[in-house]
Amino acid sequence: MIDVNGVIYSEDDYNGLMETLYLSSIPGMKEKIFEGLRTPIEDCIPEDRVEW
């Protein structure tokens, strides 16, 4: 008999994990995210002024 383990994730948790893995695979993305987290809110552009 083979001894194996299993893990159960909610769909939201799984999707979040996949998104994290994807973003982590992009060169330089982790550094850009941390840089953004260190940016003071007053230095940020308001959402209503961002052109998507």
GUZA-714858 format. One record per residue (C-alpha): residue number from 0; x, y, z; residue in one letter. Coordinates in steps of 0.1 Angstrom, whole numbers, plus 5000, padded with zeros to 4 digits. Layout:
% residues N
<lumfi><resi>NUM</resi><px>X</px><py>Y</py><pz>Z</pz><resn>A</resn></lumfi>
...
END
This chain:
% residues 52
<lumfi><resi>0</resi><px>5000</px><py>5000</py><pz>5000</pz><resn>M</resn></lumfi>
<lumfi><resi>1</resi><px>5012</px><py>5035</py><pz>4991</pz><resn>I</resn></lumfi>
<lumfi><resi>2</resi><px>5011</px><py>5061</py><pz>5019</pz><resn>D</resn></lumfi>
<lumfi><resi>3</resi><px>4999</px><py>5094</py><pz>5005</pz><resn>V</resn></lumfi>
<lumfi><resi>4</resi><px>4986</px><py>5127</py><pz>5019</pz><resn>N</resn></lumfi>
<lumfi><resi>5</resi><px>4959</px><py>5149</py><pz>5005</pz><resn>G</resn></lumfi>
<lumfi><resi>6</resi><px>4950</px><py>5185</py><pz>5009</pz><resn>V</resn></lumfi>
<lumfi><resi>7</resi><px>4916</px><py>5202</py><pz>5005</pz><resn>I</resn></lumfi>
<lumfi><resi>8</resi><px>4914</px><py>5239</py><pz>4995</pz><resn>Y</resn></lumfi>
<lumfi><resi>9</resi><px>4885</px><py>5261</py><pz>4989</pz><resn>S</resn></lumfi>
<lumfi><resi>10</resi><px>4883</px><py>5274</py><pz>4953</pz><resn>E</resn></lumfi>
<lumfi><resi>11</resi><px>4891</px><py>5309</py><pz>4965</pz><resn>D</resn></lumfi>
<lumfi><resi>12</resi><px>4922</px><py>5297</py><pz>4984</pz><resn>D</resn></lumfi>
<lumfi><resi>13</resi><px>4933</px><py>5277</py><pz>4954</pz><resn>Y</resn></lumfi>
<lumfi><resi>14</resi><px>4928</px><py>5306</py><pz>4930</pz><resn>N</resn></lumfi>
<lumfi><resi>15</resi><px>4947</px><py>5329</py><pz>4953</pz><resn>G</resn></lumfi>
<lumfi><resi>16</resi><px>4976</px><py>5304</py><pz>4955</pz><resn>L</resn></lumfi>
<lumfi><resi>17</resi><px>4977</px><py>5301</py><pz>4917</pz><resn>M</resn></lumfi>
<lumfi><resi>18</resi><px>4977</px><py>5339</py><pz>4913</pz><resn>E</resn></lumfi>
<lumfi><resi>19</resi><px>5006</px><py>5341</py><pz>4938</pz><resn>T</resn></lumfi>
<lumfi><resi>20</resi><px>5026</px><py>5315</py><pz>4920</pz><resn>L</resn></lumfi>
<lumfi><resi>21</resi><px>5019</px><py>5332</py><pz>4887</pz><resn>Y</resn></lumfi>
<lumfi><resi>22</resi><px>5030</px><py>5367</py><pz>4900</pz><resn>L</resn></lumfi>
<lumfi><resi>23</resi><px>5061</px><py>5351</py><pz>4916</pz><resn>S</resn></lumfi>
<lumfi><resi>24</resi><px>5071</px><py>5337</py><pz>4883</pz><resn>S</resn></lumfi>
<lumfi><resi>25</resi><px>5074</px><py>5371</py><pz>4866</pz><resn>I</resn></lumfi>
<lumfi><resi>26</resi><px>5110</px><py>5384</py><pz>4869</pz><resn>P</resn></lumfi>
<lumfi><resi>27</resi><px>5111</px><py>5415</py><pz>4891</pz><resn>G</resn></lumfi>
<lumfi><resi>28</resi><px>5074</px><py>5414</py><pz>4901</pz><resn>M</resn></lumfi>
<lumfi><resi>29</resi><px>5080</px><py>5406</py><pz>4937</pz><resn>K</resn></lumfi>
<lumfi><resi>30</resi><px>5103</px><py>5436</py><pz>4941</pz><resn>E</resn></lumfi>
<lumfi><resi>31</resi><px>5078</px><py>5459</py><pz>4924</pz><resn>K</resn></lumfi>
<lumfi><resi>32</resi><px>5050</px><py>5447</py><pz>4948</pz><resn>I</resn></lumfi>
<lumfi><resi>33</resi><px>5072</px><py>5453</py><pz>4978</pz><resn>F</resn></lumfi>
<lumfi><resi>34</resi><px>5082</px><py>5487</py><pz>4965</pz><resn>E</resn></lumfi>
<lumfi><resi>35</resi><px>5045</px><py>5496</py><pz>4960</pz><resn>G</resn></lumfi>
<lumfi><resi>36</resi><px>5038</px><py>5484</py><pz>4996</pz><resn>L</resn></lumfi>
<lumfi><resi>37</resi><px>5064</px><py>5508</py><pz>5009</pz><resn>R</resn></lumfi>
<lumfi><resi>38</resi><px>5050</px><py>5538</py><pz>4989</pz><resn>T</resn></lumfi>
<lumfi><resi>39</resi><px>5032</px><py>5563</py><pz>5012</pz><resn>P</resn></lumfi>
<lumfi><resi>40</resi><px>4995</px><py>5566</py><pz>5003</pz><resn>I</resn></lumfi>
<lumfi><resi>41</resi><px>4999</px><py>5603</py><pz>4997</pz><resn>E</resn></lumfi>
<lumfi><resi>42</resi><px>5024</px><py>5595</py><pz>4969</pz><resn>D</resn></lumfi>
<lumfi><resi>43</resi><px>4998</px><py>5573</py><pz>4951</pz><resn>C</resn></lumfi>
<lumfi><resi>44</resi><px>4975</px><py>5583</py><pz>4923</pz><resn>I</resn></lumfi>
<lumfi><resi>45</resi><px>4938</px><py>5582</py><pz>4932</pz><resn>P</resn></lumfi>
<lumfi><resi>46</resi><px>4920</px><py>5553</py><pz>4916</pz><resn>E</resn></lumfi>
<lumfi><resi>47</resi><px>4896</px><py>5576</py><pz>4898</pz><resn>D</resn></lumfi>
<lumfi><resi>48</resi><px>4925</px><py>5592</py><pz>4880</pz><resn>R</resn></lumfi>
<lumfi><resi>49</resi><px>4940</px><py>5559</py><pz>4868</pz><resn>V</resn></lumfi>
<lumfi><resi>50</resi><px>4933</px><py>5551</py><pz>4831</pz><resn>E</resn></lumfi>
<lumfi><resi>51</resi><px>4928</px><py>5514</py><pz>4827</pz><resn>W</resn></lumfi>
END
